[in-house]
Amino acid sequence: MGVRDKTVKELLSLLGEERVLTGEEELLLYSYDGTGEEFLPWAVAFPESTNEVVKILEVAFENEVPLVPRGAGSGFTGGSLPVQGGIVLSTERMNRILEIDRDNLTAWVEPGVVTGEFQSRVESVGLFYPPDPASLAFCTLGGNVAENAGGPRAVKYGVTKDYVLGLEVVLSNGEVITTGRKVVKDVVGYNLTGLMVGSEGTLGVITRVLLRLLPLPVGRSTMLAYFKSRYHAGKAVSEVLSRGVIPVTMEFIDKSALEAVAKHAEVEVEPEVEAVLLIETDGPNSKGELELCSEVVVLHEGSFRMAESEEEREHLWRARRAISPSLVHLAPTKVNEDVVVPRSLLATALEGISRIERKVELPIVCFGHAGDGNIHVNIMTDKSDSLAWGRAMEAVDELFDLVVGLGGSISGEHGIGITKSRYISKQLSGTVLELQRGINRVFDPKGILNPGKMGV
Ligand SMILES: Cc1cc2nc3c(=O)[nH]c(=O)nc-3n(C[C@H](O)[C@H](O)[C@H](O)COP(=O)(O)OP(=O)(O)OC[C@H]3O[C@@H](n4cnc5c(N)ncnc54)[C@H](O)[C@@H]3O)c2cc1C
């Protein structure tokens, strides 16, 4: 019996037919993610406990078969794709909130809990979990931890790594470790929790997460600011911050992104508007802070509209979250990059992107978390047209050179996965890459955990 048949047989005897998919049509459902790339696994396994994850890893380890952890498959860099076949381990059935500890402001969760559902749960008891990727309606906390996901609120509240206190992880040989504790401070040993966050499933399978929570802030004020160029919007972002105001959110949307979403979300776009910022403040002084932001907007030749009701605010946010899916109508292929630069250089980066757009003669749609200097740059192209595809790849290359040259990073939140692994050496030195490969070998000596990802 070949290794594939042996692996599938062992998984079936472990979990039964109900919790192991092997038919081609079913496997197709787990063969893609937000990149649009497709790779078929041999089998998809649905464990319900840490113990079952251990057993699945023992099968993979013994047979030396690739194992790819998967949350909701919403990643934008191919992290959950089984590029070398093998087992996809779906955390769909490990979706319990195990504890919400109000005295310690923490929660224990399983990795398959959907982020938005967790947020609603903690908010219902007056607590707050800030990381809010735009995919929060369907992405999972395990996927967020493995990608170190960010979101619009990162300007004030940081990203996923700032909320992970500890983890339970199953290593490639099936051994279980825990990292971190339910304490505010802990300096014993290397920071393995920090190492696991953002490791894209290459170091172990996360089976439990200990999260830090905050009290739910009071007060919230929102406005939309309109600018005559990307550059003016970028300048306003850095000036708001330099005046000592830290809004919860400063989301940037350029004209093409606005036009793409307008049809779906009933947003009006004035002809002279080239860029928009969605700015939100919170806390007892949220109104005062937003007024200060509006002064900066006017100083940069912009105009603004305050959201007068919760309904209007929700409408603005729905439009923001609909941008990414709406872009599919603009061109057959969307190359989606999430570069980040020091916030003071945002306007310079946006100017550089406009230059690249003119050079490659492809539409480049920009939106994203401007308050973090993190812009989603979407190069609209057609993969089946070799000329257009070649120009898109040229744009990616120039974009990465631009941001690395400005002291920025080629990914602010989507990670490296497969789509960015060939560019990683633009940012990380050979020595750093070798150290990363060494770390990977210690955790995964047989190279079975999510192979082919992150350049390790
Ligand atoms: C419309 C849309 C909007 C988005 N907006 C944002 C945004 O604002 N900010 C942002 O950061 N991202 C965003 N994303 C990207 C994506 O949602 C995030 O990367 C998210 O964290 C992925 O979660 P997931 O559950 O889908 O994970 P998956 O895509 O299934 O997996 C992502 C990675 O995590 C690993 N992984 C998953 N679970 C585990 C586990 N239990 N143990 C170990 N490794 C694991 C996988 O192997 C893979 O490498 C967006 C995506 C979409 C489609």
The ligand as an SDF file (V2000), in Angstrom:
LIG
                    3D

 53 58  0  0  0  0  0  0  0  0999 V2000
  -12.3820   39.9310    2.5600 C   0  0  0  0  0  0  0  0  0  0  0  0
  -11.1300   39.7000    3.3570 C   0  0  0  0  0  0  0  0  0  0  0  0
  -10.6600   40.7020    4.1860 C   0  0  0  0  0  0  0  0  0  0  0  0
   -9.4920   40.5010    4.9420 C   0  0  0  0  0  0  0  0  0  0  0  0
   -9.0820   41.4920    5.7790 N   0  0  0  0  0  0  0  0  0  0  0  0
   -7.9980   41.3060    6.5600 C   0  0  0  0  0  0  0  0  0  0  0  0
   -7.5740   42.3220    7.4730 C   0  0  0  0  0  0  0  0  0  0  0  0
   -8.1800   43.3900    7.5910 O   0  0  0  0  0  0  0  0  0  0  0  0
   -6.4910   42.0630    8.2230 N   0  0  0  0  0  0  0  0  0  0  0  0
   -5.7980   40.8800    8.1410 C   0  0  0  0  0  0  0  0  0  0  0  0
   -4.8230   40.7000    8.8660 O   0  0  0  0  0  0  0  0  0  0  0  0
   -6.1770   39.9190    7.2710 N   0  0  0  0  0  0  0  0  0  0  0  0
   -7.2560   40.0810    6.5020 C   0  0  0  0  0  0  0  0  0  0  0  0
   -7.6530   39.0920    5.6270 N   0  0  0  0  0  0  0  0  0  0  0  0
   -6.8490   37.8580    5.5060 C   0  0  0  0  0  0  0  0  0  0  0  0
   -7.3030   36.6850    6.4130 C   0  0  0  0  0  0  0  0  0  0  0  0
   -8.6700   36.7900    6.7570 O   0  0  0  0  0  0  0  0  0  0  0  0
   -6.4400   36.6210    7.6720 C   0  0  0  0  0  0  0  0  0  0  0  0
   -5.1090   36.2770    7.3280 O   0  0  0  0  0  0  0  0  0  0  0  0
   -6.9350   35.6050    8.7160 C   0  0  0  0  0  0  0  0  0  0  0  0
   -6.1170   35.6960    9.8580 O   0  0  0  0  0  0  0  0  0  0  0  0
   -6.9310   34.1620    8.2200 C   0  0  0  0  0  0  0  0  0  0  0  0
   -7.7210   33.4020    9.1090 O   0  0  0  0  0  0  0  0  0  0  0  0
   -8.3080   31.9860    8.6390 P   0  0  0  0  0  0  0  0  0  0  0  0
   -9.0350   31.3970    9.7940 O   0  0  0  0  0  0  0  0  0  0  0  0
   -9.0590   32.1270    7.3920 O   0  0  0  0  0  0  0  0  0  0  0  0
   -6.9630   31.1990    8.4180 O   0  0  0  0  0  0  0  0  0  0  0  0
   -6.4980   30.3300    7.1490 P   0  0  0  0  0  0  0  0  0  0  0  0
   -6.5170   31.1650    5.9120 O   0  0  0  0  0  0  0  0  0  0  0  0
   -7.2250   29.0550    7.1260 O   0  0  0  0  0  0  0  0  0  0  0  0
   -4.9950   30.0360    7.5500 O   0  0  0  0  0  0  0  0  0  0  0  0
   -4.0680   31.0860    7.5940 C   0  0  0  0  0  0  0  0  0  0  0  0
   -2.7210   30.5240    8.1050 C   0  0  0  0  0  0  0  0  0  0  0  0
   -2.8620   30.1250    9.4430 O   0  0  0  0  0  0  0  0  0  0  0  0
   -2.4720   28.7670    9.6200 C   0  0  0  0  0  0  0  0  0  0  0  0
   -3.3480   28.2310   10.6620 N   0  0  0  0  0  0  0  0  0  0  0  0
   -4.7030   28.2720   10.7210 C   0  0  0  0  0  0  0  0  0  0  0  0
   -5.1250   27.7060   11.8640 N   0  0  0  0  0  0  0  0  0  0  0  0
   -4.0220   27.2900   12.5300 C   0  0  0  0  0  0  0  0  0  0  0  0
   -3.7970   26.6070   13.7540 C   0  0  0  0  0  0  0  0  0  0  0  0
   -4.8140   26.2290   14.5460 N   0  0  0  0  0  0  0  0  0  0  0  0
   -2.5280   26.3270   14.1250 N   0  0  0  0  0  0  0  0  0  0  0  0
   -1.4880   26.6960   13.3550 C   0  0  0  0  0  0  0  0  0  0  0  0
   -1.6330   27.3380   12.1730 N   0  0  0  0  0  0  0  0  0  0  0  0
   -2.8880   27.6340   11.7730 C   0  0  0  0  0  0  0  0  0  0  0  0
   -2.6560   28.1220    8.2500 C   0  0  0  0  0  0  0  0  0  0  0  0
   -1.8450   27.0100    8.0730 O   0  0  0  0  0  0  0  0  0  0  0  0
   -2.2540   29.2870    7.3480 C   0  0  0  0  0  0  0  0  0  0  0  0
   -0.8580   29.3340    7.2270 O   0  0  0  0  0  0  0  0  0  0  0  0
   -8.7940   39.2710    4.8540 C   0  0  0  0  0  0  0  0  0  0  0  0
   -9.2800   38.2540    4.0210 C   0  0  0  0  0  0  0  0  0  0  0  0
  -10.4300   38.4540    3.2820 C   0  0  0  0  0  0  0  0  0  0  0  0
  -10.9200   37.3410    2.3930 C   0  0  0  0  0  0  0  0  0  0  0  0
  1  2  1  0
  2  3  1  0
  2 52  2  0
  3  4  2  0
  4  5  1  0
  4 50  1  0
  5  6  2  0
  6  7  1  0
  6 13  1  0
  7  8  2  0
  7  9  1  0
  9 10  1  0
 10 11  2  0
 10 12  1  0
 12 13  2  0
 13 14  1  0
 14 15  1  0
 14 50  1  0
 15 16  1  0
 16 17  1  0
 16 18  1  0
 18 19  1  0
 18 20  1  0
 20 21  1  0
 20 22  1  0
 22 23  1  0
 23 24  1  0
 24 25  2  0
 24 26  1  0
 24 27  1  0
 27 28  1  0
 28 29  2  0
 28 30  1  0
 28 31  1  0
 31 32  1  0
 32 33  1  0
 33 34  1  0
 33 48  1  0
 34 35  1  0
 35 36  1  0
 35 46  1  0
 36 37  1  0
 36 45  1  0
 37 38  2  0
 38 39  1  0
 39 40  1  0
 39 45  2  0
 40 41  1  0
 40 42  2  0
 42 43  1  0
 43 44  2  0
 44 45  1  0
 46 47  1  0
 46 48  1  0
 48 49  1  0
 50 51  2  0
 51 52  1  0
 52 53  1  0
M  END
$$$$
